[in-house]
């Protein structure tokens, strides 16, 4: 039955010249691409959001993550109170604010 199965031949122990260097270049290139396309933009967005949250003050017009627009009436360490309509106030966590609007946007809508 051995005529159906060919004999296995082992490869020699020596590696081809230049093979290990190419692997390192590929790995370094992958890490550079990962940094430029994923890590750096994410860190930039996180920094911008932190600055936005830190700069919230009474009277600012903002949009929450759920798409609710309102004017800030009260700011505490963790929460803000938004006036979404005349006499209608809602309490949100500061982290739910995704954008600040230019003054007068709510009147124009």
C-alpha positions as CSV (number, residue, x, y, z in Angstrom):
1,X,0.0,0.0,0.0
2,X,3.0,2.4,0.3
3,X,2.8,3.1,-3.5
4,X,-0.3,5.3,-2.9
5,X,1.5,7.5,-0.3
6,X,4.6,9.3,-1.2
7,X,7.5,9.5,1.3
8,X,7.7,12.7,3.3
9,X,10.9,14.6,2.9
10,X,12.0,17.0,5.7
11,X,13.1,20.5,4.8
12,X,16.6,21.5,5.6
13,X,17.2,23.3,8.9
14,X,18.7,26.5,7.3
15,X,16.3,29.4,6.7
16,X,16.5,31.3,3.4
17,X,18.6,34.5,3.6
18,X,16.6,37.7,4.3
19,X,13.4,35.9,5.5
20,X,13.6,37.1,9.1
21,X,14.2,40.7,8.2
22,X,11.1,40.8,5.9
23,X,8.9,39.6,8.8
24,X,10.1,42.4,11.1
25,X,9.5,45.0,8.4
26,X,6.0,43.6,7.9
27,X,5.3,43.7,11.6
28,X,6.6,47.3,12.1
29,X,4.6,48.4,9.0
30,X,1.4,46.8,10.4
31,X,2.0,48.6,13.8
32,X,2.5,51.9,12.1
33,X,-0.7,51.5,10.0
34,X,-2.6,50.4,13.2
35,X,-1.4,53.5,15.0
36,X,-2.2,56.0,12.2
37,X,-5.6,54.5,11.3
38,X,-7.1,53.4,14.6
39,X,-5.3,54.6,17.7
40,X,-4.5,58.2,16.9
41,X,-8.0,59.2,15.6
42,X,-9.7,57.6,18.5
43,X,-7.5,59.4,21.0
44,X,-8.1,62.7,19.2
45,X,-11.9,62.2,19.4
46,X,-11.7,61.3,23.0
47,X,-9.7,64.4,23.8
48,X,-12.2,66.6,21.9
49,X,-15.1,65.1,23.7
50,X,-13.4,65.6,27.1
51,X,-12.8,69.3,26.2
52,X,-16.4,69.6,25.2
53,X,-17.7,68.1,28.4
54,X,-15.3,70.3,30.5
55,X,-16.4,73.5,28.8
56,X,-20.2,73.1,29.3
57,X,-21.8,76.1,30.9
58,X,-25.3,77.5,31.6
59,X,-26.9,78.8,28.4
60,X,-25.0,76.6,26.0
61,X,-27.2,74.8,23.4
62,X,-26.3,71.1,23.0
63,X,-27.3,67.8,21.4
64,X,-27.4,64.6,23.4
65,X,-26.5,61.1,22.1
66,X,-30.2,60.4,21.7
67,X,-30.7,63.4,19.4
68,X,-32.4,65.7,22.0
69,X,-31.6,69.4,21.6
70,X,-31.8,71.8,24.5
71,X,-30.3,74.7,26.4
72,X,-28.4,74.0,29.5
73,X,-30.1,75.4,32.7
74,X,-27.9,73.8,35.4
75,X,-24.5,72.2,35.5
76,X,-23.2,69.9,38.2
77,X,-20.1,67.6,38.4
78,X,-21.9,64.6,36.8
79,X,-25.2,65.9,35.4
80,X,-26.7,68.8,33.4
81,X,-30.3,70.0,33.2
82,X,-31.5,70.8,29.7
83,X,-34.5,72.9,28.9
84,X,-36.0,71.1,25.8
85,X,-39.2,73.2,25.6
86,X,-40.7,76.1,27.6
87,X,-41.0,74.7,31.1
88,X,-39.8,71.2,30.2
89,X,-36.5,70.2,31.8
90,X,-34.7,66.9,31.5
91,X,-31.6,65.7,33.5
92,X,-28.8,64.1,31.6
93,X,-25.3,62.8,32.3
94,X,-22.6,65.1,31.0
95,X,-21.1,62.2,28.9
96,X,-24.3,62.0,26.9
97,X,-23.6,65.4,25.2
98,X,-22.2,64.8,21.8
99,X,-22.1,68.3,20.3
100,X,-22.4,72.0,21.2
101,X,-24.5,74.1,18.9
102,X,-24.0,77.7,17.9
103,X,-26.0,80.3,19.9
104,X,-29.5,80.8,18.4
105,X,-29.8,77.4,16.7
106,X,-32.8,76.3,18.8
107,X,-34.7,79.5,17.9
108,X,-34.0,78.8,14.2
109,X,-35.4,75.3,14.3
